[in-house]
Amino acid sequence: MKPALSRLKSVYIKRRNQWLSKRIPAENSFDLDLGNTFILPSSFGWAMIAIVVFLFILGTNYQNNIVLGMSYFFIALGLLSLFHSYVYFTQHSVQFLPFEPEFENRELRLNCIISSTQKYTGGEILISAYGQTQRFATDLMKNSQTCSLPLINLPRGLHDCERIKFETLYAFGLFRCWSYLKPKHQLLVYPGIQKAPIKLHRHLDEDDSEHDNVNNKVASDNLQGIRNFVETDPLHHVSWKHVAKGQGLLTKDFAQNAGVSGWVRLSDYQNGDIENALRILSYQVQQLYKENAEFGIDLGVTKILPQTGFDHLQKCLFRLATYGEPPTFEKSKLNA
């Protein structure tokens, strides 16, 4: 029975989203109005309608003007609530902020700005997405406020955001106004982080067994200056020229890891588990960025030439996140 209900629910949601895509296209900014707003009685509202019908029938059968007057009063109250619920809800506008890229298994957040003309003050807006619901009270002192809703964890990749439900039960809770809005912004999820020693290949076409372990600090040929010798300094760094001049035991100070460059390869860590290999490269490119190393990544068909800088790191993380998918790096600017 449950699988059948689940299938029916999936079919309903699919058909509903297809219809909503035509009625309310994806945008990053919405003004709530008649074209994108739905309104129906709440459960409490349906109960009041049932009571009104009962009172009307009772008053008609027994010709009781007091009972009929009560039914007319509740009908008027319901119509008044319907009007105020709609006007309160449609005084708002919603602007979706870009999603910040996040790593796998970390919490994503939906951030949006809700603005109001403040025809009606008070009340609250309920925002629901990915099975999460949160209430946001309307601030009486502000025309707009930023709302943040935690979302579920998503696997790596570039995802279209599902429709976000905005809802209110303003005015006695008799009517429920709601809308399903879909932002154009996409959710970019990087692979998780898995620590592993960095294998930095000097050349793209070198043998897999020939690499440098960047975790072992390598001194370059860039001489920074001369300093006093300490016990931990290697003897081959001692400046014997200065010793011969009687200036004491001095050592040459080289720039550590300066000029380190090379490639990290996906094939070094695959071993049948591509997701774990992507997590390892996700950790390594961040470490190389912190060390200001010039690095490139080799993902087989896709290769990114060695560079430095934050933009290069973002490009590498994007390629790792969308490995096996066709989107281009420019597409990720939707999240910028």
C-alpha positions as CSV (number, residue, x, y, z in Angstrom):
1,M,0.0,0.0,0.0
2,K,2.8,2.4,0.9
3,P,4.7,2.0,-2.3
4,A,1.6,2.7,-4.3
5,L,0.9,5.9,-2.3
6,S,4.5,6.9,-2.8
7,R,4.2,6.5,-6.5
8,L,1.0,8.4,-6.6
9,K,2.6,11.2,-4.6
10,S,5.6,11.3,-6.9
11,V,3.3,11.5,-10.0
12,Y,1.3,14.3,-8.4
13,I,4.4,16.3,-7.5
14,K,5.8,15.9,-11.0
15,R,2.6,17.0,-12.7
16,R,2.2,19.9,-10.2
17,N,5.7,21.1,-10.9
18,Q,5.2,20.9,-14.6
19,W,2.1,23.1,-14.3
20,L,3.8,25.5,-11.9
21,S,6.7,25.8,-14.4
22,K,4.3,27.3,-16.9
23,R,2.3,29.4,-14.4
24,I,5.2,30.6,-12.2
25,P,8.5,30.5,-14.1
26,A,11.8,30.5,-12.2
27,E,13.0,33.9,-11.2
28,N,15.3,35.4,-8.6
29,S,12.8,38.1,-7.6
30,F,9.0,37.8,-7.2
31,D,6.2,40.2,-6.4
32,L,3.4,38.2,-4.8
33,D,0.2,38.8,-6.7
34,L,-2.9,37.2,-8.2
35,G,-0.9,35.3,-10.8
36,N,1.3,33.4,-8.3
37,T,-0.9,33.2,-5.2
38,F,-3.2,30.4,-4.1
39,I,-5.8,30.7,-1.3
40,L,-8.0,28.1,0.4
41,P,-9.6,27.7,3.8
42,S,-7.4,26.2,6.5
43,S,-8.5,23.2,8.5
44,F,-9.9,25.6,11.0
45,G,-11.6,27.5,8.2
46,W,-13.2,24.3,6.8
47,A,-14.5,23.6,10.3
48,M,-16.1,27.0,10.5
49,I,-17.7,26.6,7.1
50,A,-19.2,23.3,8.3
51,I,-20.6,25.0,11.4
52,V,-22.0,27.9,9.4
53,V,-23.8,25.4,7.0
54,F,-25.2,23.6,10.1
55,L,-26.4,26.8,11.7
56,F,-28.0,28.0,8.4
57,I,-29.9,24.7,8.0
58,L,-30.9,24.7,11.6
59,G,-32.1,28.3,11.6
60,T,-34.0,27.7,8.3
61,N,-35.8,24.6,9.5
62,Y,-36.8,26.1,12.9
63,Q,-37.2,29.6,11.5
64,N,-35.0,31.0,14.2
65,N,-33.8,34.5,13.4
66,I,-31.0,34.4,16.1
67,V,-29.4,31.3,14.6
68,L,-29.7,32.7,11.1
69,G,-28.2,35.9,12.3
70,M,-25.2,34.0,13.7
71,S,-24.7,32.1,10.5
72,Y,-24.7,35.4,8.5
73,F,-22.3,36.9,11.0
74,F,-19.8,34.1,10.5
75,I,-20.2,34.2,6.7
76,A,-19.3,38.0,6.8
77,L,-16.4,37.2,9.1
78,G,-15.1,34.6,6.7
79,L,-15.4,36.9,3.7
80,L,-13.6,39.7,5.6
81,S,-10.8,37.2,6.6
82,L,-10.5,36.1,3.0
83,F,-10.0,39.6,1.8
84,H,-7.4,40.5,4.5
85,S,-5.5,37.3,4.1
86,Y,-5.0,37.9,0.4
87,V,-4.1,41.6,0.8
88,Y,-1.6,40.8,3.6
89,F,0.1,38.1,1.6
90,T,0.4,40.0,-1.7
91,Q,1.9,43.1,0.0
92,H,5.2,41.1,0.1
93,S,7.9,40.6,-2.4
94,V,10.7,38.0,-2.3
95,Q,14.3,38.3,-3.6
96,F,16.4,35.2,-3.5
97,L,20.1,35.7,-2.7
98,P,22.7,33.5,-4.4
99,F,23.6,30.2,-2.7
100,E,27.1,30.1,-1.3
101,P,28.9,27.0,-2.5
102,E,29.3,24.4,0.2
103,F,31.0,21.1,0.8
104,E,29.3,17.8,0.8
105,N,27.7,16.7,4.1
106,R,27.6,20.4,5.3
107,E,24.4,22.4,5.8
108,L,23.2,24.5,2.9
109,R,21.2,27.6,3.6
110,L,18.5,29.4,1.6
111,N,18.8,33.2,2.1
112,C,16.1,35.6,0.8
113,I,15.0,39.1,1.4
114,I,11.3,39.6,2.1
115,S,10.0,43.1,1.6
116,S,6.7,44.5,2.6
117,T,4.6,47.7,1.8
118,Q,3.4,47.4,5.4
119,K,-0.3,47.9,4.6
120,Y,-0.8,45.3,7.3
121,T,1.8,45.0,10.1
122,G,2.5,42.0,12.2
123,G,1.8,38.4,11.1
124,E,4.3,35.8,10.0
125,I,5.5,34.0,6.9
126,L,6.2,30.3,6.9
127,I,9.0,29.2,4.5
128,S,9.3,25.5,3.6
129,A,11.9,23.7,1.4
130,Y,13.5,20.2,1.3
131,G,11.3,19.0,4.2
132,Q,12.3,22.0,6.4
133,T,9.9,24.6,7.7
134,Q,10.6,27.8,9.6
135,R,8.5,30.7,10.8
136,F,9.6,34.3,10.3
137,A,7.7,37.0,12.1
138,T,7.2,40.3,10.2
139,D,9.2,43.0,11.8
140,L,7.1,46.0,12.5
141,M,10.1,48.4,12.3
142,K,11.5,47.3,8.9
143,N,10.3,47.3,5.4
144,S,12.4,44.3,4.5
145,Q,14.3,41.6,6.4
146,T,16.6,38.8,5.5
147,C,15.4,35.2,6.2
148,S,17.7,32.2,6.3
149,L,16.4,28.6,6.1
150,P,18.7,25.6,6.6
151,L,18.4,23.0,3.9
152,I,19.2,19.3,3.8
153,N,22.6,18.0,2.8
154,L,23.0,17.3,-0.9
155,P,25.5,15.2,-2.8
156,R,28.3,16.9,-4.8
157,G,27.2,18.5,-8.0
158,L,25.4,21.5,-9.5
159,H,21.7,21.3,-8.5
160,D,18.6,23.2,-9.5
161,C,16.8,24.4,-6.4
162,E,13.4,22.9,-5.9
163,R,10.4,25.1,-5.4
164,I,10.2,27.1,-2.1
165,K,6.8,27.3,-0.4
166,F,5.8,30.6,1.2
167,E,2.7,30.5,3.3
168,T,0.7,32.6,5.8
169,L,-2.4,32.1,8.0
170,Y,-2.9,35.8,8.7
171,A,-6.3,37.0,9.9
172,F,-7.8,34.5,12.4
173,G,-6.2,31.5,10.7
174,L,-9.3,30.8,8.6
175,F,-7.6,31.0,5.2
176,R,-4.2,29.8,4.0
177,C,-2.4,31.9,1.4
178,W,0.6,30.3,-0.3
179,S,2.8,30.3,-3.3
180,Y,5.5,28.0,-4.8
181,L,8.5,30.1,-5.9
182,K,11.5,28.7,-7.7
183,P,14.9,30.6,-7.8
184,K,17.1,30.6,-10.8
185,H,20.1,30.4,-8.6
186,Q,21.7,26.9,-8.5
187,L,23.2,25.0,-5.6
188,L,26.8,24.1,-6.0
189,V,28.1,21.4,-3.7
190,Y,31.8,20.5,-3.6
191,P,33.0,17.0,-2.8
192,G,33.7,16.4,0.9
193,I,37.2,16.4,2.3
194,Q,39.4,13.3,2.7
195,K,43.0,13.8,3.9
196,A,45.8,12.0,2.1
197,P,49.5,12.8,1.3
198,I,49.8,15.0,-1.7
199,K,51.4,13.5,-4.8
200,L,52.5,16.4,-7.0
201,H,53.6,15.3,-10.5
202,R,56.2,17.7,-12.0
203,H,55.1,16.8,-15.6
204,L,51.7,15.8,-16.9
205,D,53.0,12.9,-18.8
206,E,55.5,11.5,-16.2
207,D,55.2,8.0,-14.8
208,D,52.9,7.6,-11.9
209,S,55.7,6.5,-9.6
210,E,57.6,9.7,-10.1
211,H,56.2,12.5,-7.9
212,D,57.1,14.8,-5.1
213,N,55.4,14.6,-1.7
214,V,54.6,18.2,-0.9
215,N,54.1,17.4,2.8
216,N,58.0,17.1,2.9
217,K,59.2,20.7,2.8
218,V,61.4,21.2,-0.2
219,A,63.9,24.1,-0.3
220,S,64.1,25.9,-3.6
221,D,66.9,27.8,-5.2
222,N,65.4,31.1,-4.1
223,L,67.9,32.5,-1.5
224,Q,66.1,34.9,0.9
225,G,69.2,35.9,2.9
226,I,71.7,35.0,5.5
227,R,70.8,34.3,9.2
228,N,72.4,32.8,12.3
229,F,72.8,29.0,12.3
230,V,70.5,26.9,14.5
231,E,71.0,23.2,15.3
232,T,68.1,22.1,13.1
233,D,69.7,23.6,9.9
234,P,71.3,21.2,7.5
235,L,75.1,21.5,7.2
236,H,74.9,22.0,3.4
237,H,73.1,25.3,4.0
238,V,76.0,26.7,6.0
239,S,77.7,29.7,4.4
240,W,81.3,28.5,4.5
241,K,82.4,31.6,2.8
242,H,81.3,33.7,5.8
243,V,82.9,31.2,8.1
244,A,86.2,31.5,6.3
245,K,86.0,35.3,6.8
246,G,85.6,34.8,10.5
247,Q,82.0,36.1,10.6
248,G,80.8,33.1,12.6
249,L,78.5,30.2,11.7
250,L,75.8,31.5,9.4
251,T,73.3,29.7,7.2
252,K,71.6,30.4,3.9
253,D,67.9,31.0,4.3
254,F,66.0,29.6,1.3
255,A,62.3,30.2,0.5
256,Q,60.5,27.1,1.6
257,N,58.2,25.6,-1.0
258,A,58.7,28.6,-3.3
259,G,58.4,27.6,-6.9
260,V,56.6,24.3,-6.1
261,S,54.3,23.5,-9.0
262,G,52.9,20.4,-10.7
263,W,49.8,18.3,-11.2
264,V,47.5,16.3,-9.0
265,R,45.9,13.3,-10.7
266,L,42.6,11.7,-10.1
267,S,44.0,8.3,-11.3
268,D,46.4,8.2,-8.3
269,Y,43.5,7.7,-5.9
270,Q,40.7,6.1,-7.8
271,N,40.9,2.4,-6.9
272,G,37.3,1.8,-7.9
273,D,35.9,4.5,-5.6
274,I,35.6,7.7,-7.6
275,E,33.8,9.6,-4.9
276,N,36.6,9.1,-2.4
277,A,39.2,10.1,-5.0
278,L,37.3,13.3,-5.6
279,R,37.2,14.0,-1.9
280,I,41.0,13.5,-1.7
281,L,41.6,15.9,-4.6
282,S,39.2,18.4,-2.9
283,Y,41.4,18.4,0.2
284,Q,44.7,18.6,-1.8
285,V,43.8,21.5,-4.0
286,Q,42.8,23.5,-0.9
287,Q,46.1,22.6,0.8
288,L,48.1,23.6,-2.4
289,Y,46.2,26.9,-2.5
290,K,47.1,27.6,1.1
291,E,50.8,27.0,0.3
292,N,50.5,29.3,-2.7
293,A,51.7,26.4,-4.9
294,E,51.1,26.5,-8.7
295,F,49.1,23.4,-9.4
296,G,46.9,21.9,-12.0
297,I,44.5,18.9,-11.9
298,D,44.2,16.0,-14.3
299,L,40.8,14.4,-14.2
300,G,41.4,12.2,-17.3
301,V,39.5,13.9,-20.1
302,T,39.4,17.2,-18.2
303,K,42.6,19.0,-17.4
304,I,43.1,22.4,-15.8
305,L,46.5,24.0,-16.4
306,P,48.7,24.9,-13.3
307,Q,47.9,28.3,-11.9
308,T,47.6,30.0,-8.5
309,G,45.0,32.1,-6.8
310,F,41.5,31.9,-5.4
311,D,39.8,32.0,-8.8
312,H,41.9,29.0,-9.9
313,L,40.9,27.1,-6.7
314,Q,37.2,27.8,-7.3
315,K,37.5,26.5,-10.9
316,C,39.2,23.3,-9.7
317,L,36.6,22.7,-7.0
318,F,33.8,23.3,-9.6
319,R,35.3,20.7,-11.9
320,L,35.6,18.3,-9.0
321,A,32.0,19.0,-8.0
322,T,30.7,18.5,-11.6
323,Y,32.9,15.5,-12.5
324,G,30.9,13.3,-14.9
325,E,28.5,16.1,-15.7
326,P,28.5,18.4,-18.8
327,P,28.1,22.0,-17.3
328,T,30.7,24.6,-18.0
329,F,32.5,26.8,-15.4
330,E,30.6,29.8,-16.7
331,K,27.4,28.2,-15.5
332,S,28.5,28.4,-12.0
333,K,28.5,32.2,-12.1
334,L,24.8,31.9,-11.4
335,N,26.0,31.3,-7.8
336,A,28.4,34.3,-7.9
